[in-house]
Amino acid sequence: MSHKILKTLISGIAALALVFTPATAFADEETKKPAVWLQISPVANRITINPGDELTYTMQVDNIGAEAFKFRVYAAPYSISNEAYEVNFSNESNRTQISRWITFNQNTNAKKESEKRWLSEATFSLEPDKNQVVEYKISVPKDIPAGGQYATIFAESIPDSDVTSTGVRTISRVGLIIYGSTTGDTVNKAKISDLSVKQFMTNGKIAAEVNIANEGNTDFTAKVSMKIEKFIGGTVAELSNPYPVIPDSPTRHAVIEWQDTPTFGIFKVKTTVTALDQKVEETKIVIVIPVFIIIIMLVLLTIIIAWLIIMVRKRRAQKSRLIV
């Protein structure tokens, strides 16, 4: 009897092991950190620059990965490639000259200014769960173009010399955007055009699209808002998104969508776009109706028309008999 009890206990323990072991392994795998993973703060810096300025700032790089690694910091141009506002970090223009004015202090232990080593690219090592404060300086020339200046400061991990069996190296890169604005001859000018909202939809999301152009020489942030109400009254959603617009860049094509758009409904959609002193508002009735409902309605309409034709013919036939 005791042998049977012991056998039962062993079977139960084995079953519990089979149940819990995969879940534990999965949890460990799910919470495992990447070996190389860094983050940067802040992610943006808005500054005012004057000819001849020397401006010094700091940023913090954190190692939130599982292993120690080396990383480098450097500056690159920040420009826009197309209407979708895809960012380009290689094209240079009059608006990205600031990327050449940025240097980094390699000697973080320096107590005096004379002991600091300012380089166009600096390298550091970082242990897991540690951070490194990086000091950077913007040395502004005495002759600079009026308007905005834009750059990105990257913190990028340096891969080991050994390459994995797949030939892939793990690199983590994050960036801090510098928005520079010069004093003096700045021109703030925006143009809003081609605001549109589809009024009849069989699928997809209710969306507003608009083109926003920067015709000045410094950046601004446009705002696109959308208020959606039921046709019979009652607000169901209010959306609002910011859209930075850089000078000397392609016109920005901004799109705002209602992600929770239902499959059927009639709505009143009010869209508001603001950019500097410009403001455009538009209200439209939007009908969302799926294809299968349209098919059902057409079938019903066909049946009704056929029934009416039959009824008319019957009445005509009855009148003809009465006349005879």
C-alpha positions in Angstrom: 0.0 0.0 0.0 2.8 2.4 0.9 4.5 1.5 -2.4 1.4 2.6 -4.3 1.2 5.9 -2.3 4.9 6.6 -3.0 4.4 5.9 -6.7 1.4 8.3 -6.8 3.4 11.0 -5.1 6.3 10.7 -7.5 3.9 10.8 -10.5 2.2 13.9 -9.0 5.6 15.7 -8.6 6.6 14.8 -12.2 3.3 16.2 -13.5 3.8 19.4 -11.6 7.3 19.7 -13.0 6.0 19.3 -16.5 3.4 21.9 -15.9 5.5 24.6 -14.2 8.9 24.1 -15.8 8.0 25.4 -19.3 6.2 28.4 -17.9 9.2 29.3 -15.8 11.5 28.9 -18.7 9.3 31.0 -20.9 9.1 33.7 -18.2 12.9 33.8 -17.9 13.3 34.0 -21.7 10.6 36.8 -21.9 12.3 38.9 -19.2 15.8 38.4 -20.5 17.5 41.7 -21.4 19.4 42.2 -24.7 23.1 42.1 -24.3 23.6 45.6 -25.9 20.9 48.1 -25.1 21.4 51.8 -24.3 19.2 54.8 -23.9 19.8 58.6 -23.8 18.3 61.5 -22.0 17.1 64.1 -22.9 16.0 63.2 -26.4 15.9 66.8 -27.6 17.4 70.2 -26.9 16.1 73.5 -28.1 18.6 76.3 -28.0 19.1 79.9 -29.1 22.4 80.5 -30.8 24.3 83.8 -31.5 27.4 84.3 -33.7 30.5 83.5 -31.7 28.7 81.7 -28.8 30.3 78.7 -27.0 27.4 76.7 -25.4 28.0 73.7 -23.2 25.4 71.1 -22.3 25.3 67.5 -21.0 23.4 64.4 -21.8 23.2 61.0 -20.0 23.7 57.6 -21.6 22.4 54.6 -19.7 23.3 50.9 -20.1 20.1 49.1 -19.7 21.4 45.9 -21.3 22.8 42.7 -19.8 26.5 43.2 -20.7 29.2 45.9 -20.6 30.0 47.6 -23.9 31.8 50.6 -25.4 30.0 53.4 -27.1 30.8 56.4 -29.1 29.1 59.8 -29.4 29.1 62.0 -32.5 27.0 64.6 -34.3 25.3 64.2 -37.7 23.0 66.5 -39.8 19.3 66.3 -39.2 17.2 66.9 -42.3 13.9 65.7 -44.0 13.8 63.5 -47.1 10.2 63.6 -48.3 6.6 64.5 -47.5 6.3 61.5 -45.2 8.9 63.2 -43.1 11.5 60.4 -43.2 14.6 61.7 -41.4 18.0 61.9 -43.2 21.2 61.9 -41.2 23.7 62.4 -44.0 22.5 65.2 -46.3 24.1 68.5 -45.4 22.6 72.0 -46.0 22.7 75.5 -44.6 20.3 74.3 -42.0 22.6 71.5 -40.7 25.8 73.4 -40.3 25.5 73.1 -36.5 26.5 69.4 -36.7 30.0 70.6 -37.6 30.1 72.9 -34.5 29.6 70.2 -31.9 32.5 68.5 -30.0 32.6 66.2 -27.0 34.7 66.2 -23.8 36.7 62.9 -23.8 38.2 63.6 -20.4 35.2 63.3 -18.1 37.4 63.5 -15.0 38.8 67.0 -15.9 38.4 69.5 -13.1 39.6 72.5 -15.1 38.5 73.7 -18.5 42.1 73.5 -19.7 42.2 69.8 -18.9 39.1 68.9 -21.1 39.7 67.2 -24.4 37.2 68.4 -27.0 36.8 65.9 -29.9 34.4 65.5 -32.8 33.9 61.9 -31.6 34.4 60.5 -28.1 34.4 56.9 -26.8 33.4 55.6 -23.4 32.9 52.2 -21.7 29.8 51.4 -19.7 28.9 48.6 -17.3 25.3 47.2 -17.0 22.9 49.4 -15.0 25.4 52.3 -15.0 25.3 55.6 -16.8 27.7 58.1 -18.3 27.2 61.8 -18.4 28.6 63.2 -21.6 29.5 66.9 -22.0 29.2 68.5 -25.4 30.0 72.0 -26.6 28.6 74.0 -29.5 31.1 76.5 -30.9 29.2 78.9 -33.1 31.1 80.7 -35.8 30.9 84.5 -36.1 29.3 84.3 -39.5 26.2 82.0 -39.6 23.1 81.9 -41.7 19.9 83.3 -40.2 17.2 80.9 -39.1 17.1 77.4 -37.7 20.0 74.9 -37.4 19.4 71.2 -36.9 21.6 68.2 -35.9 21.4 64.9 -34.1 23.8 63.7 -31.5 24.1 59.9 -31.6 25.2 57.5 -28.9 26.1 54.3 -30.6 27.4 51.0 -29.2 30.8 49.8 -30.6 30.6 46.0 -31.5 33.3 43.6 -30.5 35.9 42.7 -33.1 34.5 39.1 -33.0 31.6 38.5 -35.4 28.9 36.0 -34.5 28.4 32.8 -36.5 25.7 34.5 -38.5 27.9 37.4 -39.4 25.7 39.8 -37.6 26.9 42.4 -35.1 24.5 43.8 -32.5 24.6 47.7 -32.5 22.3 49.9 -30.4 22.0 53.6 -31.4 19.9 56.4 -30.0 19.8 60.1 -30.8 19.3 63.5 -29.3 17.9 66.2 -31.7 19.3 69.7 -31.5 16.9 72.4 -32.5 18.9 75.6 -32.9 17.3 79.0 -33.5 19.4 82.1 -34.3 18.5 85.6 -33.0 18.0 88.3 -35.6 16.6 87.8 -39.1 14.1 84.9 -38.4 11.1 84.4 -40.6 8.1 82.5 -39.2 5.7 81.6 -42.1 3.4 78.5 -42.5 1.1 77.4 -45.3 -1.7 74.9 -44.8 -3.3 73.3 -47.9 -5.2 70.3 -49.2 -7.1 69.4 -46.0 -9.2 66.3 -46.9 -11.4 63.7 -45.1 -13.1 60.8 -47.0 -16.8 61.1 -46.7 -17.8 57.5 -47.8 -15.9 54.5 -46.6 -16.4 50.7 -46.9 -13.4 49.9 -44.6 -10.4 51.4 -43.0 -10.1 54.2 -40.5 -11.6 57.7 -40.5 -8.6 59.9 -41.2 -7.8 63.5 -42.0 -4.9 64.4 -44.3 -3.3 67.8 -44.8 -0.2 69.4 -46.3 1.8 71.8 -44.1 4.7 73.9 -45.6 7.3 75.8 -43.8 8.0 79.0 -45.8 10.2 80.6 -43.2 13.7 80.0 -41.9 13.0 78.5 -38.5 11.1 75.4 -37.3 7.6 75.3 -35.8 5.2 72.6 -34.6 1.8 72.3 -36.3 -1.2 70.8 -34.6 -3.8 68.6 -36.2 -7.0 67.9 -34.2 -10.0 65.8 -35.1 -13.4 65.7 -33.2 -15.8 62.9 -34.1 -19.4 63.0 -33.1 -22.4 60.7 -33.8 -24.7 62.0 -36.5 -27.5 62.3 -33.9 -25.2 63.9 -31.4 -22.6 62.9 -28.8 -18.8 63.0 -29.0 -17.2 59.6 -29.5 -13.6 60.6 -29.9 -11.2 63.6 -29.8 -7.7 63.3 -31.3 -4.8 65.7 -31.5 -1.2 65.2 -32.7 1.8 67.6 -33.0 3.8 67.7 -36.3 7.3 69.5 -36.2 8.0 71.2 -39.6 11.6 72.0 -40.5 12.5 74.9 -42.9 14.0 74.2 -46.3 12.3 70.8 -46.2 9.6 69.1 -48.3 6.0 70.0 -47.5 4.9 67.8 -44.6 2.0 65.5 -45.4 0.3 65.0 -42.0 -2.2 62.2 -41.4 -4.3 61.7 -38.2 -6.4 58.5 -37.9 -9.2 57.4 -35.6 -7.9 53.9 -34.7 -11.2 52.8 -33.1 -13.3 53.5 -36.2 -16.3 51.1 -36.1 -17.4 49.0 -39.2 -20.6 50.9 -39.5 -21.9 54.4 -38.6 -22.6 57.9 -39.6 -20.4 60.6 -38.0 -19.8 64.3 -38.0 -16.0 64.9 -38.2 -14.5 68.3 -37.4 -10.9 68.8 -38.3 -8.7 71.7 -37.1 -5.2 72.4 -38.3 -3.1 75.2 -36.7 0.4 76.3 -37.7 1.8 79.5 -36.3 -0.8 82.2 -37.2 -2.6 79.9 -39.7 -5.8 78.0 -38.9 -8.0 75.9 -41.1 -11.2 74.2 -39.9 -13.5 71.8 -41.8 -16.6 69.8 -40.8 -17.8 66.8 -42.9 -20.4 64.0 -42.6 -18.6 60.7 -42.9 -20.5 57.4 -43.7 -18.9 54.1 -42.8 -20.7 51.1 -44.3 -19.2 47.7 -45.1 -19.5 46.1 -48.5 -21.8 43.2 -47.3 -24.4 45.7 -46.1 -24.3 47.5 -49.4 -24.9 44.2 -51.2 -27.8 43.4 -48.8 -29.3 46.8 -49.4 -28.9 46.4 -53.2 -30.6 43.0 -53.0 -33.5 44.4 -50.9 -33.8 47.3 -53.3 -33.9 45.0 -56.3 -36.6 42.9 -54.6 -38.7 46.0 -53.8 -38.4 47.3 -57.4 -39.4 43.9 -58.7 -42.3 43.7 -56.3 -43.5 47.2 -57.4 -43.3 46.3 -61.0 -45.3 43.1 -60.4 -47.9 45.1 -58.4 -48.2 47.8 -61.2 -48.7 45.1 -63.8 -51.3 43.4 -61.7 -53.3 46.6 -61.3 -53.1 47.3 -65.0 -54.3 43.8 -65.8 -57.2 44.3 -63.3 -58.2 47.6 -64.9 -58.1 46.0 -68.4 -60.5 43.3 -67.3 -62.9 45.9 -65.7 -63.0 47.9 -69.0 -63.8 44.7 -71.0 
